[in-house]
Amino acid sequence: MLHTAVLPAHKEWAGLLSNLRYVVVDEAHMYSGAFGAHVASVLRRLRRLAAMYGGGGFRFACCSATLGNPRELFCRLTGAGAGGASGEPLLVVDWDGSPRGRRQLVLWNPPLSAQPTCIPEGKGVPQPEDEQP
């Protein structure tokens, strides 16, 4: 939406660009390779246009649940240095504070037995009594 409607017609969106406070990038782990490079270019262009209209002090919020290096991706994707786009320190939230019930991990190794199973005759592991002399 940004690259087709807002950025090319930035004069019409000057009010939004001058009052921009937050830009949320969801599923940030998806923006890698050539696609990530294009998204990074769009976000940098957005930052330049917002600054041109006096609203360059907005913050990026990048969200991803499956990311191993969030700080590095954020910096590459948004063009921010270690201090963020506006010089503020970057905050990486890498803990989960959502409530959940108690968990238990149970491992069970069932004993081998000669009891009948749903495995067709001759298709399973041969049992000692099945072997013929």
N, C-alpha and C positions, 0 to 999 in steps of 0.2 A: 504494500500500500504506500509506504513512504517513497519508494523509488519511482512509482508510476503516477501518483496523484499529488503528494505534498511537495516533494522536493522540486519537480519541474515547475510547479506553479507557486513557488515560495512567496511571491508578492501577495497572493490571495490568502496565504496562511500566515502572514506576518504577525497577526494577533496571537496565534497559537505559539509560534516560534519565539516571540518575545516574552511569553509567560510560561514557557516550558519549565517544569520543575523535576519531573522524573521520566526516564525512559526505561521500560522494563523489557528485557530480552529473555524470553522464556525458552526452555530446552536448549540452553547454550551449547551443550555438548554436540548438537547436530551441526553446528556451524564450523566445519573444518574443510580443509582442501580448497578447491576452487570456489565452492559455494561460500565457505567461510571468508575467503578473501573479498568476495563481492559484498557480503553483509558488512564486513569491516569498512569497506569503502563507503557504503551507504550511511553507516553510523558516523563516520568522520565528516561526511558531507553535511549530515544533519547538525553536527556540532558547529561546523563553520557557519552555516546559515543562521542557526540560533544566535551565535555570537554577533553576526552581522546585524540582527534585529534587536540586540541588547539582552538576549535571554540565554547567554552562554553559561550560566551558573547551574545548570541542571545536573542531576545525578543519574548514573546508570545503575540499574539493579539487574544483574544476570542471575538466572535461576537454572539449576540443573541438579538432578539427583544422582547422576552417574558420572561424576567427573573426578579424575585423579589429581589434576593440577589446575584448580579453579583460578588462582591468582594469575598464572601465566596466560591462560586462555582469555581472561578478562582484559588483561593489558593488551594482548594482541588484537582482540576483537574490537575494543573501544578506542585503541590508540592511546590509552592512558598509561602514564608511567607508574612508578611505584607509589606515587602520591595521589593517584586518581586523576580524573579529568580536570577537577578544579583545585588540585593541590591537597585535597583532604586525604587522610590515610585510607587505604583500602581495608575493608572489613570482610573477611572470609568467615562465613558461618558454616562450619563443617560438623556440627553436632545436631542430633535430632532430639528435640525436647517434647515431642508429641507423646501423649499418654498411651500406655499399652499394658496389657496384662502380663503376669508373670509367665516366663517361658521355661519349659523343660525340654531337654534333648534326650531322647531315649533311643538306644541302639539295641537291636535284638538279632541274634544269630540263631535261628531255629535249628534244633537238632535234626540230623538225618534220621529218617525212619522208613520202615517198609510199609507204612500205611498207604492205602490207596490214595491216589491223587487224580487231578483232572488231566494229567498228561497222558496222552494215548499210549497204549501198550507198545513197548519197544522204542519209544522216542525219548525216554528219559535216561538218567544215569542207571546203569545196570546194578541191581541189588545182589548181594551175595547169594540169596536163595534162588535168584533167577538164573544164575550161571549153571551150566550143565557140565558134568565131568567128561 
